[in-house]
Amino acid sequence: MATSSSPPPYGPISTSVSPAQSRQCVLSSIKQIRIKPSVNAPALDDTSPSLVTVLSRVRDLVSAPEFTPSSAAKIVDDCAAALPNEEFSDLLQTSNIEDHTALYWAIVNDRLEAFSALAGAISEFSSNCYSDLRRACMITNDQALFAQLNLGNFNAKDELLTRSMGCSPVVIEVNEGATSKLSGKSGDFHFVVSFRIKMFQKRLRSAEKLTCEFVAGGRIWWLRFAMGPKWKWIVGVGLSSPSSPACPQVVLQIEAHSGRVKRKVGYHEELRFLDLRSRETLVPEG
């Protein structure tokens, strides 16, 4: 048997990550957006050679068949260097690519690296871009990005109180296609949504209204609590624009923060679930 004093060869150590891990890494790097007051922005000079060139490169970045995630940041930096900051920001938020913004197409085409780089060039987002982002998250059914960008239309009074009380934002998790423990049903059109709302009763008593928005089933939904007469809770579920109409059956369970069922809304003498089945088709608000 032949022997050798040389060490055995070692192959490269695999450092690959799953697509889900890679996506989560990009998501965590995206900051919440800030909405600027609605103003009449000056029209862009779409005849400017530099602007035309930049728009062409941005269009390719978010919609061309070939896409290299690692090159997205460099392309955006080059584009940003070719225009004044404000002009580049306005360009990205104008519906100049098939009647939508560049950021919209970055989401729809699942190019989060491009979206992250483009969003980083914008300090404050216009109401038009904000609406476009909400639509994109709805179309792609992307609750994770919807939440990361803070795109929900939350009650301003509640947000102020939340900061004053020092409690964390509402955490919303959507699980689609799973069997609901509440209804016992499963399928493509069923989903389970969990809400973790810290200091819930104190916030509701202070603000008198608490609304949470989320994306599920290709729509934007809202769950709303309000303080009614004699301090009784009123709870409702509905759709937000631009969702399509739906006729949902909703079962609501409220748990104590320990995870043990404390009380279910609507019933006090027995432990039951609150059935919010709609007898009429819901249409979106707004």
BELFENTA-V596952 format. One record per backbone hydrogen bond with DSSP energy under -0.5 kcal/mol. NH is the residue of the N-H (numbers start at 1). CO is the residue of the C=O. Records with the same first field share a line. If there is no record, write none. Layout:
NH: CO ; CO
//
This chain:
22: 18
23: 19
24: 20
25: 21
26: 22
27: 23
28: 24
29: 25 ; 26
30: 26 ; 27
33: 149
36: 125
41: 39
46: 44
48: 45
52: 48
53: 49
54: 50
55: 51
56: 52
57: 53
58: 54
59: 55
60: 56
61: 57
62: 58
63: 59
64: 60
69: 67
71: 68
72: 68 ; 69
75: 71
76: 72
77: 73
78: 74
79: 75
80: 76
81: 77
82: 78 ; 79
83: 79 ; 80
88: 84
89: 85
90: 86
91: 87
92: 88
93: 89
94: 91
96: 94
97: 100
98: 96
100: 97
102: 92
103: 92
105: 101
106: 102
107: 103
108: 104
109: 105
110: 107
111: 106
115: 111
116: 112
117: 113
118: 114
119: 115
120: 116
121: 118
122: 119
125: 34
130: 126
131: 127
132: 128
133: 129
134: 130
135: 131
136: 132
137: 133
138: 134
139: 135
140: 136
141: 138
142: 137
143: 141
146: 142
147: 143
148: 144
149: 145
150: 147
151: 146
154: 152
159: 155
160: 156
161: 157
162: 158
163: 159
164: 160
165: 161
166: 162
167: 162
171: 196
172: 170
173: 194
175: 192
176: 174
177: 190
180: 185
184: 180
190: 187
192: 175
194: 173
196: 171
197: 195
198: 196
200: 197
203: 199
204: 200
205: 201
206: 202
207: 203
208: 204
210: 225
212: 223
214: 221
216: 219
219: 216
220: 240
221: 214 ; 219
222: 238
223: 212
224: 236
225: 210
226: 234
227: 208
228: 226 ; 232
231: 228
232: 229
234: 226
236: 224
238: 222
240: 220
241: 285
243: 240
246: 282
250: 248
252: 274
256: 260
259: 256
262: 254
263: 254
267: 264
272: 270
274: 252
275: 273
276: 250 ; 274
278: 248
282: 246
285: 239
//
